Amino acid sequence: MAGKQSAMIIGESQSTVPPKAKESPKPPGFMEIPLVDLRRQHASIESELQEAISDVIESGNYILGENVRCFEREFAAYLGVKNVVSVGSGTDALQFAMQACGVEGWECVAPANTFFAVVAAAHGCH
């Protein structure tokens, strides 16, 4: 059946969907290791996470709010520093760190296989 396509009717239109590829056999001793197993990571604190999520939903404070202020205070105490600032993304965090270190201008040297956020953060420092 190689090369054939199956068709799916959706309303009045017709779309072609490529056939499902056959899975190649695994070599002896092959072990699949999941990239990130979040279920296993949070299993021990699941009830605490559910309670925190419910608190946020009930408060309606999805951005900033008392939960963020509390996190910043507790994290600053944990780190032994005076202040901690929460940001919306890793790109923002990188940009703030670069600005704090005095990085300015347009030149950014990064490895070819870097994540784009590194270059985006540097671009924001011009």
C-alpha positions in Angstrom: 0.0 0.0 0.0 3.0 2.3 -0.2 2.2 5.4 -2.1 -1.6 5.1 -1.7 -3.5 7.7 0.3 -6.7 7.4 2.2 -9.3 10.1 2.0 -11.4 11.6 4.8 -14.7 13.4 4.1 -15.2 16.5 6.3 -18.5 18.3 5.6 -18.5 19.1 1.9 -14.7 19.1 1.5 -12.4 16.2 1.0 -8.9 16.0 2.5 -6.2 13.5 1.8 -4.4 12.0 4.7 -1.2 10.1 4.2 -1.3 6.5 5.4 0.1 5.8 8.8 3.8 4.9 8.7 4.8 1.4 9.9 6.8 1.5 13.0 10.3 0.0 12.5 11.2 -2.9 14.7 13.3 -2.1 17.8 16.7 -3.6 18.2 17.3 -6.1 21.0 18.0 -4.3 24.3 16.3 -1.1 23.0 14.9 1.0 25.9 12.7 4.0 25.3 13.5 6.8 27.8 10.9 9.6 28.0 12.2 13.1 27.5 10.2 14.6 30.4 8.0 12.6 32.7 5.9 15.2 34.4 3.5 12.7 35.9 6.2 11.1 37.8 7.8 14.4 38.8 4.7 15.8 40.4 3.1 12.6 41.8 4.4 13.2 45.3 3.0 16.8 45.5 -0.1 16.3 43.4 -2.6 17.3 46.1 -0.6 20.5 46.8 -0.5 21.3 43.1 -4.2 20.8 42.7 -4.9 23.1 45.7 -2.6 25.8 44.3 -4.3 25.6 40.9 -7.7 25.8 42.5 -6.7 28.8 44.5 -5.5 30.7 41.4 -8.7 29.8 39.5 -10.9 30.9 42.4 -9.0 34.2 42.9 -9.0 35.1 39.2 -5.5 36.5 39.6 -3.8 34.7 36.7 -1.1 37.5 36.3 0.7 39.0 39.3 -1.5 38.9 42.4 -0.8 37.7 46.0 0.4 34.2 44.9 3.2 35.8 42.8 4.2 38.2 45.6 4.3 35.3 48.0 6.4 33.2 45.7 8.9 36.1 45.2 9.2 36.6 49.0 9.7 32.9 49.7 12.1 32.4 46.8 14.2 35.5 47.9 14.4 34.1 51.4 15.4 30.7 50.1 18.1 32.2 47.9 19.2 34.6 50.7 18.7 37.7 48.6 16.7 40.9 49.2 14.5 40.7 46.0 13.4 38.3 43.3 11.5 39.4 40.2 9.2 37.0 38.4 9.0 37.3 34.6 6.7 36.0 32.0 9.2 33.9 30.0 12.7 32.6 29.8 13.4 35.2 27.1 12.5 38.0 29.5 14.7 36.4 32.2 17.6 36.3 29.8 17.0 39.8 28.7 16.9 41.1 32.3 20.1 39.2 33.1 21.9 40.7 30.1 20.7 44.2 30.9 21.8 43.8 34.6 25.3 42.7 33.3 25.5 45.8 31.0 25.1 43.9 27.7 24.2 46.5 25.0 24.3 46.8 21.2 23.5 44.7 18.3 26.2 42.1 18.2 25.3 38.7 19.5 27.5 35.7 19.1 25.8 32.4 19.8 26.2 28.8 18.7 24.4 27.8 15.5 22.2 25.3 17.4 21.2 27.6 20.2 17.6 28.1 21.2 16.2 31.2 19.5 15.2 32.9 22.8 18.9 33.5 23.5 19.3 35.6 20.4 15.9 37.2 20.9 16.9 38.3 24.4 20.1 39.8 23.1 18.3 41.6 20.3 16.1 43.2 22.9 19.1 44.7 24.6 19.9 47.1 21.8 
